[in-house]
Amino acid sequence: MMKTTQGLRTLYDHTSRPSEWADLVNEIIPDFIDPVTDGPLPGREDDWSFVTEYRVGLAKKEGQWAEAERLQNLRVTWERQRAASALALPPEALEKEQRNAIRHLAMAVEQWGDILLEKDNPDCIAVYKEAASLCERIDDMTSLAGTLNSLGDAYRIPVLHDLDKAEENYWLSLGVYEKTDKIGMGLCYRKLGDVYRARFLNARAAKRPVKELRAHIEKALFYYQLAVNLTPADSPAKLAINHTLLGTTYGDAGNINKSFSHYQEAIRHFETAGDLFGAARTRFNTAIDLSQAGRLADAREYAGAALSNFESYGHAPAEMIQRTQSLIAEIEQALHAEGG
């Protein structure tokens, strides 16, 4: 059952079916989890960690960070205990079962780093480095690639903002992914695009020469387009993000036509993925770019559609509704001044 569940997890994530995945997890929890201790039921110890990982993921999606941290702490402690004897051996002496114990610990440690990263806690650097070391110990290149990618993200948190270190780790991750995973390669290229867009924004704020700004933004666009090219057509959520980034970056460059085209693609993919909030946010960004370009009537249409999306979504932050209402008011005022 667990092997099938692991496959379904990958499928549901790839095809953006989060509600079906949540239903499946909630269905199997009583088969593995002691409801009093949250530990494993007798005879279910081997798969308890996987199910707890699923529970952590659901808690994060619901914004229940205290619950996610509690469950992940249980999991890391459990996996450390299981891997203790394997960690005492040299790598060349490890057998399959011992390697698996270290692999599971590496996964648990990395996902603890993910929770710290969400909180912009710089302690995630040390946690990711531990996970990477564990992956290298058992020569698990696929997991190592993902960990290095996350380490790159960690260097971009506000308290660090080390874009050079971030880029270094994305390239290391890409070098591993090139042997195994085109989707992973696409993710690395997207993150490299993020690095160069951040450099562009920093340079623009510092009033650097136009030539320098253009060089940063052209690299950002190049890497974002590579990410789109490597993303499969049946992965709408990933395509939506990549097209949104292209739209935003073309907007930074002042190319409203290209920006609008990519925003349209992003909206289409968000709606295919069932992400109404993502679609609403993209319509809001489109309205801003159209307004700044003087296309006020179009901007009003997109802002109105964004507001309708936000209000019907049910979980939209009140701040986004207020910002959209303010944007509509500004557009209406500008149209009135033009006599429109």
N, C-alpha and C positions, 0 to 999 in steps of 0.2 A: 504493500500500500504506500509506503513512504517513497519508494522509487517512482511510483506513478505520480505522487503528490509533487515531488521535486520537478518532474517534467512539466506538470500542469502549471507550476509556479513560473517557470521560464516562459511558457506559452502565454499565460495570462498577462505577464509583465510586457512581453514583446508586442502583444496585440491590444494592450490597454483595456483590460477587463478587470479592474480592481474589485468591483462588487462581487463578482463570481469567486474571486480568490478569497475574499473575506468570508464569504459564506462557507467555502470549503474548509478554511482554517477553523472557524467556529464549530463546524460539524465534527472535526476530528479531535478537538481539544480533550473531551472527556475520555478518549481512548488512550491518552498518554499522560495526562497531568493530574496529580493529586490535588483536589480542589482545596484542601486545607493548607498544604505546605508549598504548593506550586512546584514541588519536586516531581520526579518520575514515579509512575505506578510501577509496582513490582513486575519485572520482566520487560519493561519498556525503556530501560535506561539508555540503550543505544540510540533511540530516536527522539528521546526527550529534548535534546539540545536543538534539533531541527524545528520541532514544534514551538519551542520557546523563542527561537529566532523569528518564526512567523508571527508570534504574538507581539514581539518587540516591534516588528515592521508595521503591524496594524495600529499599535499604540502611537507610533510616530505619526502615521497618516492622520490620526484623529487629534493630534496635538497634545496627547497625554504623555508629556515628557517625563514626569515623575514616575509613572508606571513603566515606561520604556527603560529608564535607568535602573529601576528596581529589578526588572526581569533580566536585563543584560548583566547586571552584577551577579545575579544567581548563576547565569550561564558561564561567565568568565571563571568564576570560582570553581564550578563543576568541571570545566574543561582543564583548568590548571591541575586539579587533583588527578584527573584521568591521564594527563600527559606527563606527570612528574617522573615516572620511571623511564619513559622514552627520552626525556630531556637530559637524563643523566648519562646517556650513551653517546658515543661519537656517531656522526652521520652515517659513516660506512657500515656501522653495525646494526642499523635500524631495519626492522622487518616491516612488512606491509601494514600490519595492525598498529605498530608503533608510529609509522609515518602518518597514518590516518588520525591517530590521536593528536599529533602535533598539528596536522592540517586543520582539524576542528578547533584547536586552541587558537591558531592564527586567525581563523574566520571570526571567532568570538572577540578576540582582541581588536581586530580591525573594526568590527561593528561597534565596539565600545568607543573607538576613535571617532566613528561617524556621529555618535551622539554628542561627544565633546565638540566636534566641528560645528554642529548645528547651533551650539551655544557660543561659538567664537572663542572657545577656551583653548589657549595655546598649548595646553598639556596634550592636546591631540597629536602634536608632532612626535613626542616620545612614544606614544601609544602606537602610531602608525609605523614608526621605525622598528619597534619590537615585532609587530606583525610581519613586516618585510623580512626581518632577520629569520623569523620562524619559517617563512615561505622558502627562503634561500637554503635553509638547513635541510629541507626535504626536496629541493629542486622543483618546487611547484611554481612554474613560470606563469601559468594563467592567473593564479591568485596574486602572485607578485606584481603583475601588470596592473591589476586593479588597485592594489595597495599603494603603488607608486603614484597612480593617478590621484588617489585621495590625498596623498602626502603633498602633491602639488596644490590641491585645493586648500590644504591647511596653511600653506605659506601665504595665501591670499587673504586670510582673515584680517580685519582692520588693524588689530594690534601689531601685526607683523608686516603685512603688505610688502612682502619680498617677492617681486615679480620675477627676478632672475632665478631664485631658487624654485619658484613654481614652474617656470619654463623648463628648467633643468630636469625636474622630475617628470614632467609631461613627455619630454623627449625620451627619457629612460623607459617610461611606460610604453610609449609608442614602439620603441625598439623591440620590446617583448611581444606586444600585440601583433606586430607584423608577421610573426610566425604562426599565429593561431586564430586571430579574431578580427574580422573587418569591422564589425560593429564597435568593438573596443577601439580600433584605429579611428573610427569616426568620432568617438567621444574625445579622444586625445586631440584631434584636430580642432574640435569645438573649443576645448579648453585653451589651446594655443591661440585661437581667435580671441578668446576672452582676455588673455594676457596682453595681446597687442591693442585691443580696444581700450583696456585700462591704461596702457602707455599713451595712447592717443589722448584720452581724457586728461591724464596728468599733464601732458605736454601742452594741451590747449589751455588748461587752467594757468600754466606757467607762462603763457604767451610765447611759446617757442616758435621758430620759423615755420612757415607754411610747408616747406619741403619736408621737414621732420614730421609734421602732422600727417601729410599725405603718405609718407612711407609707412607709418604705423597703421593707418586705416586701410591701406591697400593690402597689407599682410593680414589684417584681421578679416577682411572680406575674402581673401584667398583661402584662409584656413576654414572659415565658416562654409564656403562653397564646397570644399573637399569633404567636410562633414556631411553635407546634404547628399553628395554623390555616393558616399559609402553607406548611407542609411537605407535599409530595405523599404520598399513601398508599403509593406504590411506592418510598419511600425509608426503609426500616425503621431503618437505622443512625441517621439524623438524628432520626427520631421517638423512638427509644429514648433518645437523649441529652436531648431536650427534656422527655420525660416524667420522666426521672430527676431533672432539675433541679426540675421542679414538685413531685415527691414529696419531695425534700430540703427544699425551701423551705416546703411545707405542714407538714413535720415540725418545722422551725424555729418555725413559727407555732403549733405545738401542735395542729394539726388532723390527728389520726391517720387518720381515715377517708378524707379527701382524699389524704393522703400515700400510704396503702396502695393506693388506687385507681390512682394514677399509677405507683406502683412496679410494679403488676401489668401495666399497659400497657407499661412499659419492658421488663420481662422478656420479654413476648410479642414485642416488636419486636426485642430483642437476639437471641432464638432464631431468629426469621425471618431475621435478617441473618447467622446462623451465628456470632455472637460469644458463645461460651460464657463467656468471662472477664467480659464486660460483664454477662451474666445473673447470674453468680455474685456479682459485686460488688454488684449491685442487691439480690439476696436477702440479702446480708450487711447492707446498709444497712436493709433492711426489718426484719430481725431486731432490729437496734439500736433502731429506733423502736418496734417492738412491745414490746420488753422495757421500755423507758422508760415506755411507757403501761400497764404492768402486765399485758399479754397474754402471759404467759410461755410457755404451751403453744404458741401460734402462733409466738412468737419462736424456740422450740426447733426447730420444724418448718422454719422458713426458714433458720435457721443450719445445720441438718443438711444441707439441700439445697444451700446455698452451699458447704459443705465438700466435698460430693460433686462438685459442679461444678469446684471448684478442683483437686481431686485428679485428676480425669479430664482436665482441660484440658492438662496436660503442660508448659505454659510459665508457670504461675501462680507469682508470687514466693513464696518460702518464708515471707516475712513475713505475707502474706495468709492462708496456711494456719494459721500460728501464731496470728494474731489471731482467726481464726474458731474455732479450738479453745479459745482462752481465753474467747471469748464464750459458747460452748456450756457450758463449765465454770461460768461465772458464772450462767448461766440455770438450769442443773441445781441449783446451790447454792441459788438463790432459790426454785426449785420445792420443794426438799427442806425449806426453812425454812417454806414454806406448807403442807407436808404433801402436795404434789402429786407 
